[in-house]
Amino acid sequence: MSDDDSTLYVGLDVHKDSITGAYTIGAGELELLGKIGTAQADVERLCKRLQRNARCISVVYEAGPFGEGFIGSFSRKVSSAWRAHRR
């Protein structure tokens, strides 16, 4: 993988009881992450899983009223290479 396409782009749809996501590396194929829970342990597993795939990660999430708690939890678990944007 070249430096040009090493960014992992992640889209998350956050609900009260679940998070559904998909990702792509650079301009590659879109891959479904599937549905996970919203517990702290679920978010930690997701972060570890994504960090194995790329050095730079850009996350866009749609979260409605549950977004503030999610992004607070999510932000504490990710490195400075991550960027999160609320949609």
Backbone atoms as SQL, in Angstrom:
CREATE TABLE atoms (id INTEGER PRIMARY KEY, chain TEXT, resi INTEGER, resn TEXT, atom TEXT, x REAL, y REAL, z REAL);
INSERT INTO atoms VALUES
  (1, 'A', 1, 'MET', 'N', 0.846, -1.170, 0.000),
  (2, 'A', 1, 'MET', 'CA', 0.000, 0.000, 0.000),
  (3, 'A', 1, 'MET', 'C', 0.894, 1.236, 0.000),
  (4, 'A', 2, 'SER', 'N', 0.619, 2.190, -0.875),
  (5, 'A', 2, 'SER', 'CA', 1.425, 3.406, -0.931),
  (6, 'A', 2, 'SER', 'C', 0.928, 4.418, 0.092),
  (7, 'A', 3, 'ASP', 'N', 1.762, 5.442, 0.390),
  (8, 'A', 3, 'ASP', 'CA', 1.358, 6.477, 1.337),
  (9, 'A', 3, 'ASP', 'C', 0.150, 7.248, 0.838),
  (10, 'A', 4, 'ASP', 'N', -0.050, 7.313, -0.485),
  (11, 'A', 4, 'ASP', 'CA', -1.155, 8.067, -1.058),
  (12, 'A', 4, 'ASP', 'C', -2.510, 7.510, -0.640),
  (13, 'A', 5, 'ASP', 'N', -2.593, 6.203, -0.477),
  (14, 'A', 5, 'ASP', 'CA', -3.891, 5.590, -0.222),
  (15, 'A', 5, 'ASP', 'C', -3.950, 4.861, 1.118),
  (16, 'A', 6, 'SER', 'N', -3.149, 5.288, 2.080),
  (17, 'A', 6, 'SER', 'CA', -3.097, 4.558, 3.342),
  (18, 'A', 6, 'SER', 'C', -4.093, 5.051, 4.384),
  (19, 'A', 7, 'THR', 'N', -4.889, 6.067, 4.086),
  (20, 'A', 7, 'THR', 'CA', -5.883, 6.538, 5.043),
  (21, 'A', 7, 'THR', 'C', -7.061, 5.575, 5.074),
  (22, 'A', 8, 'LEU', 'N', -7.473, 5.224, 6.264),
  (23, 'A', 8, 'LEU', 'CA', -8.652, 4.390, 6.455),
  (24, 'A', 8, 'LEU', 'C', -9.831, 5.320, 6.698),
  (25, 'A', 9, 'TYR', 'N', -10.828, 5.265, 5.830),
  (26, 'A', 9, 'TYR', 'CA', -12.028, 6.089, 5.963),
  (27, 'A', 9, 'TYR', 'C', -13.132, 5.223, 6.549),
  (28, 'A', 10, 'VAL', 'N', -13.710, 5.684, 7.671),
  (29, 'A', 10, 'VAL', 'CA', -14.711, 4.911, 8.392),
  (30, 'A', 10, 'VAL', 'C', -15.989, 5.732, 8.517),
  (31, 'A', 11, 'GLY', 'N', -17.110, 5.097, 8.262),
  (32, 'A', 11, 'GLY', 'CA', -18.416, 5.712, 8.475),
  (33, 'A', 11, 'GLY', 'C', -19.167, 4.925, 9.527),
  (34, 'A', 12, 'LEU', 'N', -19.684, 5.612, 10.553),
  (35, 'A', 12, 'LEU', 'CA', -20.408, 4.947, 11.637),
  (36, 'A', 12, 'LEU', 'C', -21.792, 5.568, 11.802),
  (37, 'A', 13, 'ASP', 'N', -22.783, 4.715, 11.981),
  (38, 'A', 13, 'ASP', 'CA', -24.147, 5.152, 12.272),
  (39, 'A', 13, 'ASP', 'C', -24.427, 4.712, 13.705),
  (40, 'A', 14, 'VAL', 'N', -24.486, 5.676, 14.620),
  (41, 'A', 14, 'VAL', 'CA', -24.581, 5.388, 16.055),
  (42, 'A', 14, 'VAL', 'C', -26.028, 5.508, 16.519),
  (43, 'A', 15, 'HIS', 'N', -26.518, 4.443, 17.138),
  (44, 'A', 15, 'HIS', 'CA', -27.868, 4.412, 17.709),
  (45, 'A', 15, 'HIS', 'C', -27.755, 4.144, 19.208),
  (46, 'A', 16, 'LYS', 'N', -28.857, 4.207, 19.887),
  (47, 'A', 16, 'LYS', 'CA', -28.860, 3.992, 21.331),
  (48, 'A', 16, 'LYS', 'C', -28.298, 2.616, 21.707),
  (49, 'A', 17, 'ASP', 'N', -28.657, 1.582, 20.944),
  (50, 'A', 17, 'ASP', 'CA', -28.280, 0.219, 21.297),
  (51, 'A', 17, 'ASP', 'C', -27.261, -0.430, 20.377),
  (52, 'A', 18, 'SER', 'N', -26.859, 0.261, 19.304),
  (53, 'A', 18, 'SER', 'CA', -25.924, -0.364, 18.364),
  (54, 'A', 18, 'SER', 'C', -25.188, 0.685, 17.529),
  (55, 'A', 19, 'ILE', 'N', -24.070, 0.247, 16.975),
  (56, 'A', 19, 'ILE', 'CA', -23.286, 1.052, 16.042),
  (57, 'A', 19, 'ILE', 'C', -23.084, 0.186, 14.805),
  (58, 'A', 20, 'THR', 'N', -23.399, 0.726, 13.640),
  (59, 'A', 20, 'THR', 'CA', -23.177, 0.023, 12.374),
  (60, 'A', 20, 'THR', 'C', -22.146, 0.813, 11.597),
  (61, 'A', 21, 'GLY', 'N', -21.211, 0.121, 10.955),
  (62, 'A', 21, 'GLY', 'CA', -20.156, 0.848, 10.258),
  (63, 'A', 21, 'GLY', 'C', -19.670, 0.166, 9.003),
  (64, 'A', 22, 'ALA', 'N', -18.932, 0.959, 8.226),
  (65, 'A', 22, 'ALA', 'CA', -18.273, 0.477, 7.015),
  (66, 'A', 22, 'ALA', 'C', -16.979, 1.261, 6.869),
  (67, 'A', 23, 'TYR', 'N', -16.036, 0.719, 6.084),
  (68, 'A', 23, 'TYR', 'CA', -14.765, 1.411, 5.891),
  (69, 'A', 23, 'TYR', 'C', -14.195, 1.114, 4.509),
  (70, 'A', 24, 'THR', 'N', -13.242, 1.944, 4.115),
  (71, 'A', 24, 'THR', 'CA', -12.464, 1.719, 2.907),
  (72, 'A', 24, 'THR', 'C', -11.059, 2.249, 3.156),
  (73, 'A', 25, 'ILE', 'N', -10.083, 1.652, 2.548),
  (74, 'A', 25, 'ILE', 'CA', -8.710, 2.147, 2.610),
  (75, 'A', 25, 'ILE', 'C', -8.450, 2.863, 1.296),
  (76, 'A', 26, 'GLY', 'N', -8.139, 4.165, 1.406),
  (77, 'A', 26, 'GLY', 'CA', -7.956, 4.971, 0.206),
  (78, 'A', 26, 'GLY', 'C', -9.219, 4.932, -0.637),
  (79, 'A', 27, 'ALA', 'N', -9.050, 4.664, -1.919),
  (80, 'A', 27, 'ALA', 'CA', -10.192, 4.596, -2.838),
  (81, 'A', 27, 'ALA', 'C', -10.584, 3.148, -3.110),
  (82, 'A', 28, 'GLY', 'N', -10.257, 2.248, -2.169),
  (83, 'A', 28, 'GLY', 'CA', -10.531, 0.825, -2.357),
  (84, 'A', 28, 'GLY', 'C', -11.986, 0.459, -2.171),
  (85, 'A', 29, 'GLU', 'N', -12.224, -0.829, -2.133),
  (86, 'A', 29, 'GLU', 'CA', -13.571, -1.368, -1.967),
  (87, 'A', 29, 'GLU', 'C', -14.125, -1.042, -0.580),
  (88, 'A', 30, 'LEU', 'N', -15.411, -0.784, -0.522),
  (89, 'A', 30, 'LEU', 'CA', -16.092, -0.534, 0.738),
  (90, 'A', 30, 'LEU', 'C', -16.335, -1.870, 1.437),
  (91, 'A', 31, 'GLU', 'N', -15.960, -1.937, 2.712),
  (92, 'A', 31, 'GLU', 'CA', -16.122, -3.160, 3.507),
  (93, 'A', 31, 'GLU', 'C', -17.059, -2.871, 4.673),
  (94, 'A', 32, 'LEU', 'N', -18.008, -3.758, 4.905),
  (95, 'A', 32, 'LEU', 'CA', -18.931, -3.603, 6.015),
  (96, 'A', 32, 'LEU', 'C', -18.268, -4.056, 7.312),
  (97, 'A', 33, 'LEU', 'N', -18.311, -3.205, 8.328),
  (98, 'A', 33, 'LEU', 'CA', -17.821, -3.578, 9.654),
  (99, 'A', 33, 'LEU', 'C', -18.865, -4.398, 10.389),
  (100, 'A', 34, 'GLY', 'N', -20.111, -4.182, 10.054),
  (101, 'A', 34, 'GLY', 'CA', -21.198, -4.863, 10.732),
  (102, 'A', 34, 'GLY', 'C', -21.724, -4.042, 11.892),
  (103, 'A', 35, 'LYS', 'N', -22.500, -4.698, 12.728),
  (104, 'A', 35, 'LYS', 'CA', -23.149, -4.035, 13.861),
  (105, 'A', 35, 'LYS', 'C', -22.467, -4.478, 15.150),
  (106, 'A', 36, 'ILE', 'N', -22.191, -3.497, 16.017),
  (107, 'A', 36, 'ILE', 'CA', -21.612, -3.787, 17.327),
  (108, 'A', 36, 'ILE', 'C', -22.460, -3.112, 18.393),
  (109, 'A', 37, 'GLY', 'N', -22.194, -3.439, 19.637),
  (110, 'A', 37, 'GLY', 'CA', -22.876, -2.788, 20.748),
  (111, 'A', 37, 'GLY', 'C', -22.269, -1.428, 21.038),
  (112, 'A', 38, 'THR', 'N', -22.847, -0.732, 21.971),
  (113, 'A', 38, 'THR', 'CA', -22.374, 0.612, 22.323),
  (114, 'A', 38, 'THR', 'C', -21.640, 0.658, 23.654),
  (115, 'A', 39, 'ALA', 'N', -21.421, -0.481, 24.274),
  (116, 'A', 39, 'ALA', 'CA', -20.687, -0.524, 25.538),
  (117, 'A', 39, 'ALA', 'C', -19.232, -0.130, 25.324),
  (118, 'A', 40, 'GLN', 'N', -18.597, 0.344, 26.380),
  (119, 'A', 40, 'GLN', 'CA', -17.196, 0.762, 26.316),
  (120, 'A', 40, 'GLN', 'C', -16.315, -0.336, 25.715),
  (121, 'A', 41, 'ALA', 'N', -16.524, -1.575, 26.123),
  (122, 'A', 41, 'ALA', 'CA', -15.713, -2.692, 25.617),
  (123, 'A', 41, 'ALA', 'C', -15.907, -2.886, 24.116),
  (124, 'A', 42, 'ASP', 'N', -17.117, -2.664, 23.615),
  (125, 'A', 42, 'ASP', 'CA', -17.387, -2.782, 22.179),
  (126, 'A', 42, 'ASP', 'C', -16.623, -1.718, 21.397),
  (127, 'A', 43, 'VAL', 'N', -16.639, -0.493, 21.917),
  (128, 'A', 43, 'VAL', 'CA', -15.928, 0.617, 21.261),
  (129, 'A', 43, 'VAL', 'C', -14.421, 0.360, 21.277),
  (130, 'A', 44, 'GLU', 'N', -13.901, -0.143, 22.386),
  (131, 'A', 44, 'GLU', 'CA', -12.471, -0.452, 22.483),
  (132, 'A', 44, 'GLU', 'C', -12.063, -1.512, 21.464),
  (133, 'A', 45, 'ARG', 'N', -12.874, -2.571, 21.329),
  (134, 'A', 45, 'ARG', 'CA', -12.576, -3.611, 20.332),
  (135, 'A', 45, 'ARG', 'C', -12.589, -3.049, 18.920),
  (136, 'A', 46, 'LEU', 'N', -13.556, -2.173, 18.632),
  (137, 'A', 46, 'LEU', 'CA', -13.631, -1.555, 17.308),
  (138, 'A', 46, 'LEU', 'C', -12.380, -0.720, 17.041),
  (139, 'A', 47, 'CYS', 'N', -11.954, 0.077, 18.001),
  (140, 'A', 47, 'CYS', 'CA', -10.761, 0.914, 17.833),
  (141, 'A', 47, 'CYS', 'C', -9.530, 0.061, 17.555),
  (142, 'A', 48, 'LYS', 'N', -9.348, -1.003, 18.327),
  (143, 'A', 48, 'LYS', 'CA', -8.198, -1.887, 18.121),
  (144, 'A', 48, 'LYS', 'C', -8.244, -2.531, 16.744),
  (145, 'A', 49, 'ARG', 'N', -9.424, -2.955, 16.338),
  (146, 'A', 49, 'ARG', 'CA', -9.591, -3.587, 15.022),
  (147, 'A', 49, 'ARG', 'C', -9.222, -2.618, 13.895),
  (148, 'A', 50, 'LEU', 'N', -9.686, -1.389, 14.002),
  (149, 'A', 50, 'LEU', 'CA', -9.424, -0.404, 12.943),
  (150, 'A', 50, 'LEU', 'C', -7.952, 0.025, 12.925),
  (151, 'A', 51, 'GLN', 'N', -7.332, 0.150, 14.092),
  (152, 'A', 51, 'GLN', 'CA', -5.946, 0.606, 14.162),
  (153, 'A', 51, 'GLN', 'C', -4.975, -0.372, 13.519),
  (154, 'A', 52, 'ARG', 'N', -5.375, -1.610, 13.359),
  (155, 'A', 52, 'ARG', 'CA', -4.510, -2.591, 12.692),
  (156, 'A', 52, 'ARG', 'C', -4.462, -2.368, 11.190),
  (157, 'A', 53, 'ASN', 'N', -5.418, -1.620, 10.637),
  (158, 'A', 53, 'ASN', 'CA', -5.558, -1.501, 9.195),
  (159, 'A', 53, 'ASN', 'C', -4.852, -0.308, 8.561),
  (160, 'A', 54, 'ALA', 'N', -4.510, 0.721, 9.322),
  (161, 'A', 54, 'ALA', 'CA', -3.910, 1.916, 8.715),
  (162, 'A', 54, 'ALA', 'C', -3.286, 2.811, 9.777),
  (163, 'A', 55, 'ARG', 'N', -2.358, 3.660, 9.343),
  (164, 'A', 55, 'ARG', 'CA', -1.733, 4.624, 10.255),
  (165, 'A', 55, 'ARG', 'C', -2.637, 5.826, 10.491),
  (166, 'A', 56, 'CYS', 'N', -3.327, 6.273, 9.455),
  (167, 'A', 56, 'CYS', 'CA', -4.185, 7.457, 9.562),
  (168, 'A', 56, 'CYS', 'C', -5.634, 7.024, 9.351),
  (169, 'A', 57, 'ILE', 'N', -6.507, 7.421, 10.273),
  (170, 'A', 57, 'ILE', 'CA', -7.901, 7.003, 10.224),
  (171, 'A', 57, 'ILE', 'C', -8.798, 8.238, 10.304),
  (172, 'A', 58, 'SER', 'N', -9.733, 8.335, 9.365),
  (173, 'A', 58, 'SER', 'CA', -10.687, 9.436, 9.347),
  (174, 'A', 58, 'SER', 'C', -12.087, 8.852, 9.545),
  (175, 'A', 59, 'VAL', 'N', -12.762, 9.300, 10.602),
  (176, 'A', 59, 'VAL', 'CA', -14.063, 8.742, 10.972),
  (177, 'A', 59, 'VAL', 'C', -15.142, 9.805, 10.811),
  (178, 'A', 60, 'VAL', 'N', -16.232, 9.435, 10.157),
  (179, 'A', 60, 'VAL', 'CA', -17.422, 10.274, 10.080),
  (180, 'A', 60, 'VAL', 'C', -18.530, 9.484, 10.752),
  (181, 'A', 61, 'TYR', 'N', -19.270, 10.139, 11.636),
  (182, 'A', 61, 'TYR', 'CA', -20.336, 9.420, 12.319),
  (183, 'A', 61, 'TYR', 'C', -21.613, 10.238, 12.340),
  (184, 'A', 62, 'GLU', 'N', -22.729, 9.560, 12.290),
  (185, 'A', 62, 'GLU', 'CA', -24.045, 10.158, 12.418),
  (186, 'A', 62, 'GLU', 'C', -24.597, 9.597, 13.708),
  (187, 'A', 63, 'ALA', 'N', -24.942, 10.481, 14.648),
  (188, 'A', 63, 'ALA', 'CA', -25.240, 9.958, 15.969),
  (189, 'A', 63, 'ALA', 'C', -26.457, 10.542, 16.670),
  (190, 'A', 64, 'GLY', 'N', -27.107, 11.517, 16.139),
  (191, 'A', 64, 'GLY', 'CA', -28.266, 12.068, 16.824),
  (192, 'A', 64, 'GLY', 'C', -27.968, 12.392, 18.277),
  (193, 'A', 65, 'PRO', 'N', -28.925, 12.169, 19.174),
  (194, 'A', 65, 'PRO', 'CA', -28.734, 12.529, 20.581),
  (195, 'A', 65, 'PRO', 'C', -27.728, 11.649, 21.325),
  (196, 'A', 66, 'PHE', 'N', -27.311, 10.530, 20.738),
  (197, 'A', 66, 'PHE', 'CA', -26.383, 9.629, 21.405),
  (198, 'A', 66, 'PHE', 'C', -24.933, 9.925, 21.043),
  (199, 'A', 67, 'GLY', 'N', -24.708, 10.878, 20.174),
  (200, 'A', 67, 'GLY', 'CA', -23.372, 11.165, 19.676),
  (201, 'A', 67, 'GLY', 'C', -22.407, 11.712, 20.690),
  (202, 'A', 68, 'GLU', 'N', -22.869, 12.538, 21.601),
  (203, 'A', 68, 'GLU', 'CA', -21.953, 13.165, 22.552),
  (204, 'A', 68, 'GLU', 'C', -21.288, 12.128, 23.445),
  (205, 'A', 69, 'GLY', 'N', -22.046, 11.204, 23.978),
  (206, 'A', 69, 'GLY', 'CA', -21.471, 10.153, 24.810),
  (207, 'A', 69, 'GLY', 'C', -20.554, 9.248, 24.011),
  (208, 'A', 70, 'PHE', 'N', -20.968, 8.947, 22.791),
  (209, 'A', 70, 'PHE', 'CA', -20.155, 8.080, 21.940),
  (210, 'A', 70, 'PHE', 'C', -18.821, 8.723, 21.610),
  (211, 'A', 71, 'ILE', 'N', -18.828, 9.955, 21.144),
  (212, 'A', 71, 'ILE', 'CA', -17.573, 10.568, 20.707),
  (213, 'A', 71, 'ILE', 'C', -16.648, 10.802, 21.893),
  (214, 'A', 72, 'GLY', 'N', -17.191, 11.061, 23.069),
  (215, 'A', 72, 'GLY', 'CA', -16.343, 11.202, 24.253),
  (216, 'A', 72, 'GLY', 'C', -15.630, 9.903, 24.558),
  (217, 'A', 73, 'SER', 'N', -16.360, 8.819, 24.536),
  (218, 'A', 73, 'SER', 'CA', -15.787, 7.494, 24.786),
  (219, 'A', 73, 'SER', 'C', -14.809, 7.116, 23.684),
  (220, 'A', 74, 'PHE', 'N', -15.198, 7.364, 22.460),
  (221, 'A', 74, 'PHE', 'CA', -14.386, 7.025, 21.297),
  (222, 'A', 74, 'PHE', 'C', -13.080, 7.823, 21.290),
  (223, 'A', 75, 'SER', 'N', -13.165, 9.103, 21.571),
  (224, 'A', 75, 'SER', 'CA', -11.991, 9.984, 21.523),
  (225, 'A', 75, 'SER', 'C', -10.932, 9.600, 22.545),
  (226, 'A', 76, 'ARG', 'N', -11.348, 9.101, 23.688),
  (227, 'A', 76, 'ARG', 'CA', -10.382, 8.694, 24.709),
  (228, 'A', 76, 'ARG', 'C', -9.627, 7.430, 24.323),
  (229, 'A', 77, 'LYS', 'N', -10.118, 6.687, 23.355),
  (230, 'A', 77, 'LYS', 'CA', -9.523, 5.408, 22.992),
  (231, 'A', 77, 'LYS', 'C', -8.674, 5.453, 21.728),
  (232, 'A', 78, 'VAL', 'N', -8.631, 6.576, 21.041),
  (233, 'A', 78, 'VAL', 'CA', -7.938, 6.614, 19.755),
  (234, 'A', 78, 'VAL', 'C', -6.695, 7.490, 19.823),
  (235, 'A', 79, 'SER', 'N', -5.787, 7.245, 18.907),
  (236, 'A', 79, 'SER', 'CA', -4.541, 8.002, 18.870),
  (237, 'A', 79, 'SER', 'C', -4.724, 9.316, 18.122),
  (238, 'A', 80, 'SER', 'N', -3.687, 10.121, 18.101),
  (239, 'A', 80, 'SER', 'CA', -3.749, 11.406, 17.399),
  (240, 'A', 80, 'SER', 'C', -3.832, 11.222, 15.893),
  (241, 'A', 81, 'ALA', 'N', -3.621, 10.013, 15.393),
  (242, 'A', 81, 'ALA', 'CA', -3.727, 9.761, 13.955),
  (243, 'A', 81, 'ALA', 'C', -5.189, 9.692, 13.505),
  (244, 'A', 82, 'TRP', 'N', -6.114, 9.699, 14.455),
  (245, 'A', 82, 'TRP', 'CA', -7.531, 9.608, 14.140),
  (246, 'A', 82, 'TRP', 'C', -8.142, 10.998, 14.040),
  (247, 'A', 83, 'ARG', 'N', -9.077, 11.155, 13.151),
  (248, 'A', 83, 'ARG', 'CA', -9.861, 12.372, 13.040),
  (249, 'A', 83, 'ARG', 'C', -11.335, 11.955, 13.027),
  (250, 'A', 84, 'ALA', 'N', -12.160, 12.514, 13.885),
  (251, 'A', 84, 'ALA', 'CA', -13.584, 12.187, 13.916),
  (252, 'A', 84, 'ALA', 'C', -14.387, 13.420, 13.559),
  (253, 'A', 85, 'HIS', 'N', -15.385, 13.240, 12.717),
  (254, 'A', 85, 'HIS', 'CA', -16.224, 14.332, 12.247),
  (255, 'A', 85, 'HIS', 'C', -17.680, 13.928, 12.390),
  (256, 'A', 86, 'ARG', 'N', -18.460, 14.773, 13.065),
  (257, 'A', 86, 'ARG', 'CA', -19.880, 14.490, 13.200),
  (258, 'A', 86, 'ARG', 'C', -20.605, 14.962, 11.959),
  (259, 'A', 87, 'ARG', 'N', -21.517, 14.167, 11.499),
  (260, 'A', 87, 'ARG', 'CA', -22.283, 14.495, 10.282),
  (261, 'A', 87, 'ARG', 'C', -23.673, 14.842, 10.657);
